[in-house]
Amino acid sequence: MSEADLDTVLAIEACAYAFPWRRSHFADSLAASHWTALRRDADGQLVGYAVALPAADEMHLLNLTVARPHEGRGHARALLDALQAAAVARGAATLWLEVRPSNERARRLYAARGFEQVGLRRDYYPAPHGRREDAIVMRLRLAAAASPAPPGDAADRAAAADPAGDRRGLD
Ligand SMILES: CC(C)(COP(=O)(O)OP(=O)(O)OC[C@H]1O[C@@H](n2cnc3c(N)ncnc32)[C@H](O)[C@@H]1OP(=O)(O)O)[C@@H](O)C(=O)NCCC(=O)NCCS
């Protein structure tokens, strides 16, 4: 993902969430070299993306989104494949994410990938009418035999810092 992708990314984001990420969330992630991945269809159209925060020996999935008209075609699975490969390549032991209890579609996707529920963050997400919604914390343990990635891997634009200090989980 680059600045040039953000108009398209924001259009997809706005349709996908009641409380979408703002441009600054994506811009801050790019500035901090968070891991990002784009998904395109056969015509080269951008149809999905993922953003993850790398840390010492883990990665935290912050955003995973597929454009509404392109759902149900395996794009999210492919993005999770890319994330998992990047995490294994850099020697990460664990993938983390948060998901709304109401987001059954995403929960089914993560469960099918082997993520397990390990906790609950009370009132984590904004919800309609000024309410809050809990976040389910999910974890995927990666193979212990993972080997670190070579430095400068272009596909794995990782950095440890969270630019905004606003560690906002998946919605
Ligand atoms: C959740 C989301 C990323 C799934 O993307 P997707 O590209 O449609 O998912 P895939 O096609 O890769 O499907 C993967 C799995 O999702 C689930 N899924 C896909 N389509 C589904 C549908 N119509 N109904 C229920 N579950 C569905 C299934 O478990 C599926 O696995 P299967 O093909 O073995 O049945 C997408 O719906 C999305 O962007 N939603 C809005 C944003 C969001 O909620 N992001 C996740 C935040 S935690």
The ligand as an ORCA input file, in Angstrom:
! r2SCAN-3c Opt
* xyz 0 1
  C     -14.690    -10.278      6.751
  C     -14.173    -10.093      5.318
  C     -12.747     -9.545      5.388
  C     -14.194    -11.451      4.599
  O     -13.672    -11.234      3.296
  P     -14.015    -12.243      2.093
  O     -13.054    -11.940      0.996
  O     -15.452    -12.182      1.781
  O     -13.678    -13.634      2.756
  P     -13.288    -14.931      1.929
  O     -13.999    -14.948      0.622
  O     -11.809    -15.066      1.917
  O     -13.954    -16.046      2.811
  C     -13.266    -16.554      3.883
  C     -14.254    -17.095      4.883
  O     -15.118    -16.029      5.313
  C     -16.387    -16.579      5.604
  N     -17.341    -16.065      4.615
  C     -17.107    -15.627      3.352
  N     -18.251    -15.241      2.777
  C     -19.228    -15.435      3.700
  C     -20.630    -15.206      3.707
  N     -21.265    -14.702      2.627
  N     -21.317    -15.487      4.822
  C     -20.703    -15.964      5.902
  N     -19.367    -16.221      5.952
  C     -18.640    -15.945      4.858
  C     -16.253    -18.034      5.458
  O     -15.772    -18.608      6.662
  C     -15.187    -18.166      4.406
  O     -14.577    -19.407      4.408
  P     -15.124    -20.532      3.392
  O     -14.939    -19.972      2.001
  O     -14.244    -21.704      3.690
  O     -16.578    -20.733      3.740
  C     -15.090     -9.138      4.512
  O     -16.410     -9.601      4.601
  C     -15.026     -7.692      4.968
  O     -14.153     -6.932      4.554
  N     -15.968     -7.312      5.850
  C     -16.078     -5.900      6.294
  C     -14.856     -5.510      7.096
  C     -14.589     -6.454      8.220
  O     -15.488     -6.822      8.957
  N     -13.296     -6.828      8.352
  C     -12.879     -7.711      9.410
  C     -12.701     -6.955     10.681
  S     -12.298     -8.034     12.040
*
